[in-house]
Amino acid sequence: MRKEIANSFDKVFLTIELDRANNWIYTDWVGVLPTEKVIEGGRATLDFLRENPCPNLLNDNRKVVGSWSGANDWIAENWMPQALALGLKRFAHIVSPGIFGQASASEMITRVGTHFEMRLFEDVELAKSWLLED
């Protein structure tokens, strides 16, 4: 199963896919992500998780440009509690190559605390291996 979320110019900024064989949902974010797009994509991911219960999320930000830290409050206060209620246990976040995206991810991980297991990765294969450890 696959779902694409596009902006007003019909450019896909988020692809969500279920990988049953590996027991994770893969999210692939692309481009500049203003807060409203992170929230829109986050809601779409929750809907996908609701329709396809899965304990693991592989969140890929390698194609993201710039900061998205403006959405961290919403992620911590809204997205995270809903994802937990839907059964999410482990969140592997592949950071973007830019300093601003990495800073956004670092800020987000401090807000996660012990709610669920989240780790930051620069290498997608290491992220996949970590999710498969369970």
MDAnalysis code that builds the backbone (N, CA, C; Angstrom):
import MDAnalysis as mda
import numpy as np

u = mda.Universe.empty(402, n_residues=134, atom_resindex=np.repeat(np.arange(134), 3), trajectory=True)
u.add_TopologyAttr("name", ["N", "CA", "C"] * 134)
u.add_TopologyAttr("resid", np.arange(1, 135))
u.add_TopologyAttr("resname", ["MET", "ARG", "LYS", "GLU", "ILE", "ALA", "ASN", "SER", "PHE", "ASP", "LYS", "VAL", "PHE", "LEU", "THR", "ILE", "GLU", "LEU", "ASP", "ARG", "ALA", "ASN", "ASN", "TRP", "ILE", "TYR", "THR", "ASP", "TRP", "VAL", "GLY", "VAL", "LEU", "PRO", "THR", "GLU", "LYS", "VAL", "ILE", "GLU", "GLY", "GLY", "ARG", "ALA", "THR", "LEU", "ASP", "PHE", "LEU", "ARG", "GLU", "ASN", "PRO", "CYS", "PRO", "ASN", "LEU", "LEU", "ASN", "ASP", "ASN", "ARG", "LYS", "VAL", "VAL", "GLY", "SER", "TRP", "SER", "GLY", "ALA", "ASN", "ASP", "TRP", "ILE", "ALA", "GLU", "ASN", "TRP", "MET", "PRO", "GLN", "ALA", "LEU", "ALA", "LEU", "GLY", "LEU", "LYS", "ARG", "PHE", "ALA", "HIS", "ILE", "VAL", "SER", "PRO", "GLY", "ILE", "PHE", "GLY", "GLN", "ALA", "SER", "ALA", "SER", "GLU", "MET", "ILE", "THR", "ARG", "VAL", "GLY", "THR", "HIS", "PHE", "GLU", "MET", "ARG", "LEU", "PHE", "GLU", "ASP", "VAL", "GLU", "LEU", "ALA", "LYS", "SER", "TRP", "LEU", "LEU", "GLU", "ASP"])
u.atoms.positions = np.array([
    [0.841, -1.178, 0.000],
    [0.000, 0.000, 0.000],
    [0.884, 1.238, 0.000],
    [0.489, 2.242, -0.774],
    [1.280, 3.458, -0.933],
    [0.346, 4.663, -1.033],
    [0.767, 5.762, -0.405],
    [-0.019, 6.994, -0.453],
    [0.937, 8.157, -0.699],
    [0.549, 9.080, -1.583],
    [1.358, 10.266, -1.860],
    [0.586, 11.512, -1.474],
    [1.297, 12.448, -0.843],
    [0.715, 13.731, -0.446],
    [1.422, 14.817, -1.248],
    [0.649, 15.638, -1.961],
    [1.219, 16.675, -2.822],
    [0.851, 18.064, -2.327],
    [1.665, 19.036, -2.701],
    [1.383, 20.427, -2.357],
    [0.433, 21.025, -3.404],
    [0.178, 22.320, -3.312],
    [-0.776, 22.974, -4.216],
    [-0.275, 23.027, -5.661],
    [1.019, 22.756, -5.886],
    [1.576, 22.709, -7.239],
    [1.654, 21.277, -7.778],
    [0.970, 20.355, -7.097],
    [0.957, 18.934, -7.458],
    [2.326, 18.268, -7.349],
    [3.201, 18.826, -6.546],
    [4.517, 18.225, -6.300],
    [4.434, 17.399, -5.017],
    [4.770, 16.130, -5.117],
    [4.701, 15.221, -3.968],
    [5.783, 15.600, -2.961],
    [5.356, 15.848, -1.701],
    [6.316, 16.146, -0.649],
    [6.400, 15.029, 0.391],
    [5.496, 14.053, 0.292],
    [5.517, 12.920, 1.217],
    [4.955, 11.683, 0.533],
    [5.704, 10.604, 0.635],
    [5.228, 9.293, 0.197],
    [5.220, 8.387, 1.419],
    [4.113, 7.690, 1.624],
    [3.957, 6.783, 2.767],
    [3.718, 5.389, 2.197],
    [4.514, 4.419, 2.658],
    [4.387, 3.048, 2.158],
    [4.431, 2.058, 3.309],
    [3.629, 1.018, 3.185],
    [3.641, -0.071, 4.147],
    [4.574, -1.168, 3.636],
    [5.489, -1.573, 4.481],
    [6.398, -2.680, 4.160],
    [6.103, -3.792, 5.163],
    [5.143, -4.650, 4.807],
    [4.728, -5.729, 5.708],
    [5.862, -6.711, 5.969],
    [6.672, -6.989, 4.949],
    [7.758, -7.965, 5.089],
    [8.729, -7.558, 6.200],
    [8.983, -6.255, 6.320],
    [9.909, -5.761, 7.344],
    [9.197, -5.197, 8.571],
    [7.871, -5.154, 8.516],
    [7.060, -4.682, 9.637],
    [7.321, -3.220, 9.978],
    [7.335, -2.353, 8.923],
    [7.433, -0.925, 9.169],
    [6.663, -0.143, 8.117],
    [6.373, 1.089, 8.499],
    [5.834, 2.064, 7.562],
    [6.998, 2.974, 7.201],
    [7.173, 3.207, 5.899],
    [8.250, 4.044, 5.397],
    [7.660, 5.370, 4.938],
    [8.181, 6.477, 5.475],
    [7.767, 7.803, 5.041],
    [8.965, 8.497, 4.408],
    [8.766, 9.028, 3.210],
    [9.819, 9.690, 2.448],
    [9.409, 11.139, 2.207],
    [10.060, 12.061, 2.912],
    [9.766, 13.492, 2.837],
    [10.704, 14.149, 1.830],
    [10.176, 15.145, 1.089],
    [10.951, 15.794, 0.034],
    [10.757, 17.308, 0.060],
    [11.876, 18.039, -0.096],
    [11.818, 19.482, -0.311],
    [11.781, 20.315, 0.949],
    [11.385, 21.572, 0.766],
    [11.219, 22.518, 1.863],
    [9.883, 22.209, 2.532],
    [9.895, 22.094, 3.869],
    [8.685, 21.693, 4.588],
    [8.252, 22.756, 5.588],
    [7.393, 23.684, 5.156],
    [6.843, 24.630, 6.120],
    [5.990, 23.882, 7.148],
    [5.775, 24.498, 8.280],
    [5.042, 23.862, 9.374],
    [3.722, 23.256, 8.920],
    [2.966, 23.966, 8.096],
    [1.656, 23.447, 7.682],
    [1.791, 22.166, 6.856],
    [2.874, 22.014, 6.103],
    [3.078, 20.782, 5.327],
    [3.506, 19.628, 6.231],
    [4.300, 19.916, 7.254],
    [4.671, 18.872, 8.213],
    [3.415, 18.381, 8.929],
    [2.546, 19.307, 9.324],
    [1.306, 18.931, 10.000],
    [0.403, 18.131, 9.056],
    [0.264, 18.585, 7.822],
    [-0.551, 17.852, 6.848],
    [0.001, 16.442, 6.630],
    [1.310, 16.343, 6.475],
    [1.932, 15.038, 6.292],
    [1.843, 14.181, 7.537],
    [1.982, 14.807, 8.693],
    [1.859, 14.082, 9.957],
    [0.463, 13.500, 10.134],
    [-0.544, 14.275, 9.783],
    [-1.928, 13.782, 9.862],
    [-2.152, 12.632, 8.882],
    [-1.589, 12.760, 7.686],
    [-1.718, 11.692, 6.697],
    [-1.032, 10.416, 7.190],
    [0.107, 10.582, 7.849],
    [0.821, 9.425, 8.399],
    [-0.002, 8.764, 9.499],
    [-0.637, 9.567, 10.353],
    [-1.502, 9.002, 11.399],
    [-2.670, 8.240, 10.774],
    [-3.287, 8.812, 9.748],
    [-4.390, 8.123, 9.056],
    [-3.911, 6.796, 8.481],
    [-2.726, 6.808, 7.877],
    [-2.151, 5.599, 7.301],
    [-1.881, 4.561, 8.383],
    [-1.344, 5.015, 9.510],
    [-1.058, 4.131, 10.648],
    [-2.357, 3.556, 11.226],
    [-3.402, 4.355, 11.234],
    [-4.711, 3.908, 11.726],
    [-5.255, 2.800, 10.820],
    [-5.071, 2.959, 9.496],
    [-5.568, 1.981, 8.527],
    [-4.663, 0.751, 8.427],
    [-3.387, 0.932, 8.792],
    [-2.387, -0.135, 8.661],
    [-1.569, -0.212, 9.943],
    [-2.131, -0.755, 11.017],
    [-1.408, -0.776, 12.293],
    [-0.018, -1.412, 12.137],
    [0.975, -0.733, 12.705],
    [2.358, -1.183, 12.562],
    [3.175, -0.556, 13.705],
    [4.051, -1.312, 14.340],
    [4.795, -0.786, 15.485],
    [6.031, 0.041, 15.137],
    [6.447, 0.018, 13.857],
    [7.702, 0.671, 13.472],
    [7.498, 1.671, 12.342],
    [8.269, 2.774, 12.433],
    [8.226, 3.794, 11.395],
    [9.645, 4.127, 10.974],
    [9.886, 4.094, 9.673],
    [11.162, 4.484, 9.080],
    [10.922, 5.812, 8.379],
    [11.362, 6.896, 9.011],
    [11.081, 8.257, 8.571],
    [12.310, 8.828, 7.866],
    [12.220, 8.998, 6.560],
    [13.370, 9.379, 5.739],
    [13.326, 10.860, 5.372],
    [14.306, 11.601, 5.873],
    [14.398, 13.041, 5.595],
    [15.602, 13.390, 4.725],
    [16.190, 12.420, 4.055],
    [17.394, 12.692, 3.258],
    [17.164, 13.698, 2.144],
    [15.911, 13.853, 1.689],
    [15.611, 14.791, 0.593],
    [14.972, 16.091, 1.097],
    [15.011, 16.312, 2.401],
    [14.420, 17.519, 2.986],
    [15.449, 18.651, 2.950],
    [14.964, 19.838, 2.648],
    [15.811, 21.019, 2.596],
    [15.370, 21.984, 3.697],
    [16.313, 22.402, 4.556],
    [16.011, 23.407, 5.563],
    [15.425, 22.858, 6.850],
    [14.999, 23.781, 7.679],
    [14.477, 23.467, 9.004],
    [12.979, 23.209, 8.958],
    [12.527, 22.346, 9.846],
    [11.091, 22.115, 10.048],
    [10.777, 22.161, 11.545],
    [11.663, 22.797, 12.321],
    [11.519, 22.811, 13.779],
    [10.270, 23.551, 14.246],
    [9.687, 24.386, 13.403],
    [8.453, 25.058, 13.774],
    [7.312, 24.089, 14.040],
    [7.438, 22.876, 13.523],
    [6.388, 21.865, 13.710],
    [6.632, 20.985, 14.928],
    [7.757, 21.150, 15.610],
    [8.092, 20.248, 16.715],
    [7.098, 20.306, 17.870],
    [6.539, 21.464, 18.159],
    [5.517, 21.543, 19.215],
    [4.312, 20.686, 18.838],
    [3.856, 20.835, 17.591],
    [2.706, 20.051, 17.141],
    [3.025, 18.559, 17.182],
    [4.232, 18.190, 16.739],
    [4.633, 16.784, 16.747],
    [4.594, 16.227, 18.172],
    [5.179, 16.968, 19.119],
    [5.252, 16.505, 20.503],
    [3.881, 16.460, 21.173],
    [3.052, 17.472, 20.927],
    [1.786, 17.598, 21.644],
    [0.618, 16.877, 20.975],
    [0.687, 16.690, 19.665],
    [-0.443, 16.106, 18.936],
    [-0.097, 14.787, 18.251],
    [0.938, 14.826, 17.411],
    [1.259, 13.642, 16.631],
    [1.699, 12.474, 17.507],
    [2.636, 12.741, 18.399],
    [3.213, 11.670, 19.216],
    [2.172, 10.930, 20.060],
    [1.313, 11.617, 20.810],
    [0.318, 10.873, 21.602],
    [-0.619, 10.019, 20.732],
    [-0.969, 10.529, 19.558],
    [-1.843, 9.754, 18.677],
    [-1.117, 8.543, 18.104],
    [0.148, 8.734, 17.710],
    [0.931, 7.619, 17.175],
    [1.102, 6.527, 18.227],
    [1.349, 6.930, 19.462],
    [1.474, 5.966, 20.563],
    [0.170, 5.200, 20.757],
    [-0.940, 5.926, 20.732],
    [-2.249, 5.290, 20.913],
    [-2.543, 4.308, 19.773],
    [-1.951, 4.546, 18.604],
    [-2.150, 3.662, 17.456],
    [-1.154, 2.502, 17.440],
    [-0.283, 2.440, 18.458],
    [0.610, 1.295, 18.600],
    [2.036, 1.486, 18.128],
    [2.426, 2.719, 17.770],
    [3.810, 2.932, 17.345],
    [4.750, 2.725, 18.523],
    [5.816, 1.950, 18.302],
    [6.782, 1.646, 19.360],
    [8.180, 2.186, 19.042],
    [8.595, 2.085, 17.769],
    [9.960, 2.469, 17.381],
    [9.911, 3.385, 16.166],
    [10.757, 4.424, 16.221],
    [10.782, 5.465, 15.194],
    [12.231, 5.687, 14.786],
    [12.586, 5.247, 13.586],
    [13.938, 5.471, 13.054],
    [13.882, 6.673, 12.128],
    [14.610, 7.712, 12.477],
    [14.590, 8.966, 11.724],
    [15.919, 9.134, 10.991],
    [15.870, 9.151, 9.669],
    [17.065, 9.381, 8.866],
    [17.146, 10.883, 8.614],
    [18.200, 11.500, 9.140],
    [18.322, 12.959, 9.090],
    [18.677, 13.441, 7.690],
    [18.298, 14.678, 7.421],
    [18.676, 15.304, 6.156],
    [20.145, 15.718, 6.227],
    [20.781, 15.880, 5.080],
    [22.203, 16.211, 5.084],
    [22.507, 17.630, 5.583],
    [21.551, 18.526, 5.548],
    [21.786, 19.914, 5.949],
    [21.740, 20.114, 7.459],
    [22.456, 21.116, 7.920],
    [22.557, 21.418, 9.354],
    [21.202, 21.792, 9.951],
    [20.342, 22.477, 9.200],
    [19.059, 22.926, 9.750],
    [18.104, 21.755, 9.968],
    [18.067, 20.833, 9.035],
    [17.234, 19.643, 9.205],
    [17.731, 18.773, 10.335],
    [19.046, 18.663, 10.479],
    [19.619, 17.875, 11.567],
    [19.297, 18.508, 12.913],
    [19.349, 19.837, 12.975],
    [19.006, 20.536, 14.222],
    [17.536, 20.323, 14.569],
    [16.671, 20.335, 13.566],
    [15.243, 20.093, 13.797],
    [15.025, 18.703, 14.378],
    [15.719, 17.706, 13.828],
    [15.587, 16.329, 14.310],
    [16.122, 16.186, 15.725],
    [17.245, 16.824, 16.013],
    [17.821, 16.763, 17.360],
    [16.879, 17.377, 18.386],
    [16.247, 18.490, 18.000],
    [15.285, 19.127, 18.904],
    [14.089, 18.209, 19.136],
    [13.619, 17.553, 18.081],
    [12.467, 16.666, 18.213],
    [12.786, 15.490, 19.139],
    [13.968, 14.926, 19.008],
    [14.297, 13.747, 19.819],
    [14.340, 14.090, 21.305],
    [14.697, 15.318, 21.657],
    [14.693, 15.702, 23.072],
    [13.273, 15.770, 23.626],
    [12.304, 16.018, 22.754],
    [10.907, 16.088, 23.198],
    [10.261, 14.713, 23.331],
    [10.824, 13.717, 22.652],
    [10.257, 12.370, 22.678],
    [10.373, 11.761, 24.067],
    [11.528, 11.979, 24.708],
    [11.737, 11.420, 26.038],
    [11.628, 9.917, 26.005],
    [10.821, 9.365, 26.885],
    [10.668, 7.910, 26.956],
    [9.327, 7.443, 26.385],
    [8.660, 8.323, 25.648],
    [7.346, 7.965, 25.102],
    [7.427, 6.762, 24.164],
    [8.359, 6.803, 23.249],
    [8.650, 5.644, 22.415],
    [10.115, 5.709, 22.032],
    [10.605, 4.591, 21.495],
    [12.011, 4.504, 21.162],
    [12.258, 5.198, 19.828],
    [13.083, 6.241, 19.853],
    [13.410, 6.977, 18.634],
    [14.914, 7.122, 18.544],
    [15.438, 6.882, 17.349],
    [16.870, 7.072, 17.105],
    [17.071, 7.819, 15.801],
    [18.142, 8.621, 15.768],
    [18.529, 9.359, 14.569],
    [19.621, 8.586, 13.833],
    [19.524, 8.583, 12.512],
    [20.502, 7.885, 11.674],
    [20.889, 8.756, 10.490],
    [22.121, 8.599, 10.034],
    [22.548, 9.213, 8.785],
    [22.526, 8.188, 7.661],
    [22.508, 6.917, 8.006],
    [22.573, 5.822, 7.042],
    [21.266, 5.023, 7.081],
    [20.616, 4.888, 5.936],
    [19.333, 4.196, 5.876],
    [19.467, 2.720, 6.238],
    [20.565, 2.090, 5.855],
    [20.735, 0.663, 6.159],
    [20.875, 0.426, 7.663],
    [21.555, 1.326, 8.357],
    [21.662, 1.212, 9.821],
    [20.293, 1.395, 10.475],
    [19.506, 2.317, 9.941],
    [18.150, 2.533, 10.473],
    [17.299, 1.286, 10.288],
    [17.381, 0.687, 9.119],
    [16.615, -0.541, 8.850],
    [17.061, -1.671, 9.777],
    [18.372, -1.817, 9.948],
    [18.895, -2.864, 10.831],
    [18.384, -2.684, 12.249],
    [18.370, -1.452, 12.725],
    [17.888, -1.172, 14.083],
    [16.414, -1.568, 14.232],
    [15.600, -1.231, 13.225],
    [14.176, -1.590, 13.298],
    [13.976, -3.104, 13.258],
    [14.858, -3.807, 12.589],
    [14.731, -5.252, 12.474],
    [15.265, -6.000, 13.702],
    [15.957, -5.297, 14.615],
    [16.524, -5.930, 15.817],
    [15.464, -6.514, 16.728],
    [14.334, -5.898, 16.786],
    [13.291, -6.261, 17.750],
    [12.870, -7.646, 17.670],
])
